[in-house]
Structures are given as C-alpha cells and as structure tokens.
Amino acid sequence: MLISSIKYLIFMVMFGGAINHNIAQVASIKLISPNGGEQLKIGQRYGISWISNNIKHFDIYYNINGDQEWIEIKKNISTDLGIYSWKVPQLPLGKIKIKIESSADSLVYDISD
C-alpha cells in the first residue's frame, strides 16, 4: 500500500493534479499467535492475538487437518481488544489451524501457518 500511495503521489505531482486526502485505507488483519508450531492442549487457555488496520470487528474459527469446514470459536470481536483467550475444547488429534476474518468482509482474513 505504501508503494502504491507513493506512486500515486508522484503521478499527481508530475502532472499537476490535486491530491485527494480522502484516499481509502485498505482493511487488513494479521494473526500473530498462535501461528504454527504451538502444542495446544485440551482444556488450556491460549491467547489468540492479532494486528489489524481499518477493521472494527472480526470472527475467529478453527479447522482440523485441513478440512474444508471452519468451526466458529467467536464472532464479532472488537479489534480493540488485541487478544482473545480461547479455551481449547475436546478435539480429535490432528493439526489445528486458526482463521481470523473480518466480520464485514470475508475476503479479509489470515490463517495460521
């Protein structure tokens, strides 16, 4: 986004255009933890943490062994919290992935490694 903004600014300066200060900001969200390699134990709490830009609320899901189904953990969480404490339920053995997704736009998401 920074490079695109710089290119736009250079274009506007070179061709004498007016600079629009109301350029829309891109929404983004990044899962910080857990993000791969952690050993999650049934019944223990783990902090799901993230950083986001221009998102007010998001949803958290998990997936087991790359299955197509994403199972809801919690919906409509305020991004202002910064961390959500998740108690790991009784799950079948396997590799668990966590997905965080904008509540307003399902195309804005991140999935753990």
C-alpha distance (Angstrom), angle and dihedral (degrees) to the residues before:
residue distance angle dihedral
M1 . . .
L2 3.79 . .
I3 3.82 92.8 .
S4 3.82 91.5 47.5
S5 3.81 90.0 50.5
I6 3.81 91.7 49.2
K7 3.82 91.6 48.8
Y8 3.81 89.6 49.8
L9 3.80 91.9 49.4
I10 3.82 92.5 48.4
F11 3.83 90.2 49.0
M12 3.79 92.0 50.4
V13 3.82 93.1 48.0
M14 3.83 93.4 46.2
F15 3.79 93.5 50.4
G16 3.78 99.0 36.3
G17 3.78 96.5 -114.2
A18 3.75 125.7 155.4
I19 3.79 115.6 -101.6
N20 3.78 113.4 -122.5
H21 3.80 109.4 -144.1
N22 3.81 90.8 -167.2
I23 3.80 97.0 74.2
A24 3.80 108.2 153.3
Q25 3.78 114.8 -110.2
V26 3.80 118.4 -130.1
A27 3.80 116.1 -115.5
S28 3.80 114.7 -128.2
I29 3.78 139.9 164.3
K30 3.81 130.0 -169.5
L31 3.78 126.9 -165.9
I32 3.81 109.6 -134.3
S33 3.79 102.0 176.7
P34 2.96 138.3 52.6
N35 3.77 91.0 22.0
G36 3.79 105.7 152.3
G37 3.78 137.5 -46.9
E38 3.80 97.7 45.0
Q39 3.79 119.2 129.4
L40 3.80 104.9 -132.4
K41 3.80 114.3 -158.9
I42 3.79 124.8 -155.1
G43 3.80 112.7 -104.2
Q44 3.81 95.6 16.0
R45 3.78 124.4 113.2
Y46 3.78 121.5 -121.5
G47 3.76 128.6 -172.8
I48 3.77 114.4 -121.3
S49 3.79 105.3 -158.4
W50 3.79 133.8 -178.8
I51 3.76 147.0 166.9
S52 3.78 120.8 -134.7
N53 3.77 143.3 -179.0
N54 3.82 125.1 -151.2
I55 3.80 94.7 -9.9
K56 3.80 121.8 118.5
H57 3.81 101.4 -175.7
F58 3.77 137.0 13.1
D59 3.80 142.7 178.2
I60 3.82 130.2 -124.7
Y61 3.80 125.0 -144.5
Y62 3.79 137.9 170.5
N63 3.77 132.7 -147.7
I64 3.80 131.4 -163.1
N65 3.82 122.9 -140.0
G66 3.79 95.5 -17.9
D67 3.80 94.0 -61.4
Q68 3.81 114.1 164.6
E69 3.80 91.7 -121.2
W70 3.81 119.2 91.8
I71 3.80 112.4 -157.7
E72 3.80 117.6 -147.8
I73 3.80 118.7 -114.3
K74 3.83 98.0 170.7
K75 3.81 136.9 -21.8
N76 3.77 134.5 -148.0
I77 3.81 98.0 18.5
S78 3.80 116.4 171.8
T79 3.80 111.7 -115.9
D80 3.82 87.2 -142.2
L81 3.83 89.7 76.0
G82 3.82 94.0 69.8
I83 3.81 93.3 -161.7
Y84 3.80 136.7 43.3
S85 3.80 121.8 -160.5
W86 3.82 110.1 -135.6
K87 3.79 122.9 -168.9
V88 3.81 106.5 -148.6
P89 3.82 109.3 -124.3
Q90 3.80 127.3 -145.7
L91 3.80 101.9 -70.5
P92 3.78 135.2 172.1
L93 3.79 114.6 -102.6
G94 3.76 114.1 -87.8
K95 3.74 146.7 88.7
I96 3.80 112.4 -48.6
K97 3.78 122.7 -155.9
I98 3.78 125.4 -166.3
K99 3.81 122.5 -144.8
I100 3.79 126.5 -165.7
E101 3.79 116.8 -166.3
S102 3.79 135.4 179.5
S103 3.81 110.6 -103.7
A104 3.80 88.9 -141.4
D105 3.83 99.8 43.9
S106 3.82 122.7 28.1
L107 3.81 89.8 -163.4
V108 3.82 89.7 69.4
Y109 3.82 107.3 76.3
D110 3.79 147.1 115.1
I111 3.80 130.4 -144.9
S112 3.79 127.2 -155.1
D113 3.82 118.1 -107.8
